[in-house]
Amino acid sequence: MRRPSLQSEEGMTLIELLIAMVVMALGISAIVAGFTSGLLSVSRARQASTVGTLADKRMELYRQAPFTSLTPGALSGGTQTGSDGNTYWVGSTIAWTCVVGPANTTTNMTPPTCSGTPASRAVKLVSIEVHKGTTSAGPLAFSESATFDSSTG
């Protein structure tokens, strides 16, 4: 018995080739878009890590200082260059605040009178801000706060 032979071996038509190229172009575009979004995510993560480190360094200076040297005052700071090579403005505010009771925060030298149940005393609130650029008017990139109590030194 004889097997049926192939009638024609002409290959792909032009339309089949165009469809295959469009499918391949769509696949390559999706891969490139994935790489681009990945690079953007890595860049944002690097910046978040840098500004977090700058704020942590400043906060650690306050944690090492005695409680009496934390002088209340308005936002002040200066520029620093991050490990990513960008310039950031890093500033801090020190204020008195009450832990319990109504919000009573002040940057005056004398602590506020705290009320509430249970009774509490005023603590110093240190807030760190990191802004993009060379001034505090730049976009806020990161902020961090911590309270300091006179009983802990």
N, C-alpha and C positions, 0 to 999 in steps of 0.2 A: 504494500500500500504506500501510496505516495503522500508525503506531508504537504499541506498547502504552503506555498512560499509567500513571502511578503510581496505585496503588489508594488510598493514604492518606498524608496529611501531618500526622499527629497529633503528632509530636515525640518527646521522650524520655519514658520511663516513670519513675516515682518510684524504682524499684530501680536503674535505670541512673544516675540522678542521684546517688543515695547512693553507689554504687560509685565514680563519678568523684570525689566529694568525699573519700572515704576515701583514694583514690590520691593526690589532691592534698595532703591533710593529711600523709600519710606522706612525701611529697617535701619539703614545707616543714619538717617535723620534722627530716629529715636535714640540710637546709641550716642550720637553727638549731644543731643539734648540732655541725656542722662549724665554724661561727663561734665557738661557745663554747669548743671545744677549741683553736681558734686563738688566742683571747684568753688562755686559760690558758697556752699555750706562750709567748706573747710576754711575759706577766708573769713566768714562770719564767726566761726568758732575760734579762730586764731585771735580775732579782735576781742571777743568776749573774754578769752583767757587773759589777754594782755591787760584789759581795763580792770578785770577782777584782781589781778596780781598787783597792779598799781594801788588800788584801794586797800587791799590787804596789807601791803607794806606800810601805808600811812596809818592804818588802824593799829598795827603792831607797835608802832612808835608810841601811840597813846597808851597801849596796854602796858608798856614797859615803864611809863612815867608814873610818878606818884600822883595820887588823887588831887593833892593841893596844887599841882602844877597845871591842871586842866582848867584854864581860864576861860570862862564863858565869853563868847563873842560871835559876831555875825560871820557869814561865809567869807573865808579868805583862803588863798592858795596861790599856786603858780604852775607854770608849765613843766612838763616832764616828757621825755622821749621814751616810748614804750619799746619793748623788745622787737616789735614789728616794724620799727623805724618811723612810726607816725608820732605826731605831737599831740599830747593830751593836756588838758587843764585839770589839775587835781586840787580840790579844796575841801575844807572841813568847817563845820559849825559845831560849837560847843554850847549847850544850853542846859539850864536847870529844867527838870520836869518831875511830875508826880507819877509814881507807878500806879497808885490806886486813887480812885476818885476822879473828879472832873479834870479834863486836860488843862493844865496850868503850866505852860512852857514859856520860859523867858531867857533871854541872853543877858539879863542884868547880873551884876556881881553878887547880889544877895539872893539866896534861894527863896522860892515861893513857899507859902504856907499850904501844906497839903491836908486835905480832908478826905474822908471816906472811911469805909469799914472793910477791912481792918485799917487802923491808923497807919499811915506810912510817913516816910520822910522823903525829902527831895533827893533825886539822884542826878548825875550829869549825863546828858545824852549827847554822844558824839556821832555826828553824821558826816559821812564822806561822800563826795560827789566827784565823778570823773566825766568830763565833757570832751567831745571831739574838738580839736582845734586848740587855739592859744588863749581863749578867754572863756569865762563862765557863761557867756552868751551862746556858745556852741551847743549843738544837740547833746542832751544828756545820754551818756553811754552806759553808766552804771552808778548805783548808789548803795551804800551800806551804812547801817547804824548799830550802835551798841550802847548799853547803859553802864555807868560806873558808879559804884556805891562807896561811900566813905569808909564803911566797915571792912571793905576788902582791900584797902590800901590805896 
